[in-house]
Amino acid sequence: MVRVPRGTAIGRVQLSSRVDGCSLGWIGRDALKSIEALPKFTLLRDDPCRLLSEDRKRSYLGSHAFWLRTIEVVLLILFVLATIVSGLKVAEKWTHATNQQTGGLGEMPYIKQERRQAILAGARPQDAGELNFAITILVDNYLKDKGGIRYGHLNEVIGAMDCAKLELYRRVAAPYEDKKIKESGDVYRSNETPPSPQ
């Protein structure tokens, strides 16, 4: 350890008194290097604190800096591995759910070629995928007949599809829902008339 005159400023450390019999207390390695660079210092062999020369003799593997860095790297690796594993679990669950929805195909459930040909020949769609295919073909043919993709043509198609959807809801879905409300009771209570106070 080194003796530095009381009140000497070293880096950001102000040395003002002895601590536990040590002339400098516990200060960092950079501060010790600053002290060594001072012109006036003497090594105290009988000082109970560690000598600067002993601090330098310590191997890197035995230093606290090495073990702190090692722990930091291990924790970082564990975090990355945990993130990857949880991501794989989420992907596995998503794939499993997708396979269940698509009948185990594991891919986009496009309709088979023979059903496409049948629908193009006039057969009625048998499920939502085939209905979507029939509507898509109808829209695609309309756009081809109109001369291709133009904003006005797309606007016509989207407008017609929206109106058809709204009309289907107004004429078919809403009356069906009203019928079921009468049969099973309403879910909404906010539209009921509150009881009159007595």
C-alpha positions in Angstrom: 0.0 0.0 0.0 1.2 3.5 -0.5 1.1 6.5 1.8 -0.3 9.7 0.3 -0.4 13.0 2.0 -3.7 13.7 3.6 -6.1 15.7 1.4 -4.5 14.6 -1.9 -7.0 14.3 -4.7 -6.5 11.2 -6.9 -8.8 11.0 -9.9 -12.2 11.3 -8.3 -11.1 9.9 -4.9 -10.3 12.4 -2.1 -8.0 10.8 0.4 -8.7 12.3 3.8 -8.1 9.8 6.5 -7.0 6.3 7.5 -9.6 3.5 7.4 -9.3 0.4 9.6 -5.6 1.0 10.0 -5.0 1.3 6.2 -3.7 4.5 4.9 -6.0 4.6 1.9 -8.9 2.3 2.7 -10.2 0.3 -0.2 -9.9 2.1 -3.5 -10.0 0.9 -7.1 -7.1 -0.3 -9.2 -7.2 2.9 -11.4 -6.8 5.0 -8.3 -3.8 2.8 -7.2 -2.2 3.4 -10.6 -2.7 7.1 -10.2 -1.1 7.0 -6.8 1.9 5.1 -8.2 2.3 7.9 -10.8 2.6 10.5 -8.0 6.2 11.7 -7.3 5.8 11.5 -3.5 4.8 8.1 -2.3 6.4 5.4 -0.1 5.5 1.8 0.1 4.5 0.7 3.6 5.6 -2.9 4.1 4.1 -3.1 7.5 0.7 -1.7 6.5 -2.1 -4.1 7.1 -3.6 -3.4 3.6 -2.6 -5.1 0.4 0.4 -3.7 -1.4 0.0 -2.4 -4.9 2.7 -4.9 -6.0 0.7 -7.8 -4.6 -2.4 -6.6 -6.4 -0.4 -6.7 -9.6 0.9 -10.2 -9.0 -2.6 -11.6 -8.8 -3.5 -13.7 -11.8 -6.4 -12.6 -14.0 -8.2 -15.9 -13.3 -8.1 -15.2 -9.6 -9.4 -11.6 -9.9 -12.9 -10.5 -9.2 -13.1 -8.9 -12.6 -12.7 -12.2 -14.4 -15.3 -14.0 -12.3 -17.8 -11.1 -12.6 -17.3 -11.1 -16.4 -17.7 -14.9 -16.5 -21.0 -14.7 -14.5 -22.2 -11.9 -16.8 -21.4 -14.0 -19.9 -23.0 -17.1 -18.5 -26.2 -15.2 -17.6 -26.3 -13.7 -21.1 -26.0 -17.1 -22.7 -28.7 -18.5 -20.4 -31.0 -15.6 -21.3 -30.4 -16.1 -25.1 -31.0 -19.9 -24.7 -34.2 -19.3 -22.7 -35.4 -16.8 -25.4 -34.7 -19.3 -28.2 -36.4 -22.2 -26.3 -39.5 -20.1 -25.5 -39.7 -19.0 -29.1 -39.5 -22.6 -30.3 -42.3 -23.6 -28.0 -44.5 -20.8 -29.3 -43.7 -21.7 -32.9 -44.5 -25.4 -32.1 -47.9 -24.5 -30.5 -48.7 -22.2 -33.5 -47.8 -25.0 -35.9 -49.8 -27.5 -34.0 -52.8 -25.2 -34.0 -52.4 -24.5 -37.7 -52.2 -28.2 -38.5 -55.4 -28.8 -36.6 -57.2 -26.0 -38.5 -56.0 -27.2 -41.9 -56.7 -30.9 -41.3 -53.1 -31.8 -40.7 -51.8 -30.4 -44.0 -49.5 -27.9 -42.3 -49.9 -25.5 -45.2 -52.4 -23.1 -46.8 -55.5 -25.2 -47.3 -56.1 -24.4 -51.0 -58.9 -26.5 -52.5 -57.9 -29.4 -54.7 -57.7 -29.1 -58.5 -60.7 -31.3 -59.2 -62.9 -29.2 -57.0 -61.7 -26.0 -58.7 -62.6 -27.5 -62.1 -66.0 -28.6 -60.8 -66.7 -25.1 -59.5 -65.6 -23.5 -62.7 -67.9 -25.9 -64.5 -70.8 -24.7 -62.4 -70.8 -26.9 -59.3 -71.9 -25.2 -56.1 -69.2 -24.5 -53.4 -69.4 -27.0 -50.5 -67.4 -25.1 -47.8 -66.0 -21.7 -47.0 -62.8 -22.3 -48.9 -64.7 -23.2 -52.1 -67.0 -20.2 -51.6 -64.0 -18.0 -51.3 -62.5 -19.6 -54.5 -65.8 -19.0 -56.4 -65.9 -15.3 -55.3 -62.2 -14.8 -56.2 -62.7 -16.3 -59.7 -65.8 -14.0 -60.2 -63.8 -10.9 -59.1 -60.8 -11.9 -61.1 -62.9 -12.4 -64.3 -64.6 -9.1 -63.7 -61.2 -7.2 -63.4 -59.9 -9.0 -66.6 -63.1 -8.0 -68.5 -62.7 -4.4 -67.3 -59.2 -4.1 -68.7 -57.0 -5.1 -65.7 -56.1 -3.5 -62.4 -57.1 0.2 -62.1 -58.1 2.0 -58.9 -61.6 2.6 -60.3 -62.1 -1.1 -61.1 -60.8 -2.1 -57.6 -63.1 0.5 -56.0 -66.1 -1.0 -57.9 -65.2 -4.5 -56.8 -64.6 -3.6 -53.1 -67.8 -1.4 -53.1 -69.9 -4.2 -54.5 -68.4 -6.8 -52.1 -69.0 -4.5 -49.1 -72.6 -3.8 -50.2 -73.3 -7.5 -50.7 -71.8 -8.2 -47.3 -73.9 -5.6 -45.6 -77.1 -6.7 -47.5 -76.5 -10.3 -46.5 -76.1 -9.2 -42.9 -79.2 -6.9 -43.0 -81.5 -9.3 -44.8 -80.3 -12.7 -43.4 -78.0 -12.5 -40.4 -79.9 -9.8 -38.4 -83.3 -11.4 -38.6 -81.8 -14.8 -37.7 -80.1 -13.1 -34.6 -83.4 -11.5 -33.7 -85.1 -14.9 -33.8 -82.5 -16.4 -31.6 -82.8 -13.5 -29.1 -86.5 -14.3 -28.7 -85.8 -18.0 -28.3 -82.8 -17.8 -25.9 -82.9 -14.3 -24.3 -80.8 -11.3 -25.0 -77.2 -10.9 -23.8 -77.2 -7.1 -23.7 -78.8 -5.6 -20.7 -77.7 -2.0 -21.4 -80.6 -1.4 -23.8 -83.3 -2.5 -21.3 -85.5 0.1 -19.7 -84.5 0.6 -16.1 -87.2 -0.1 -13.5 -89.1 2.9 -12.3 -88.4 3.9 -8.7 -91.3 3.3 -6.3 
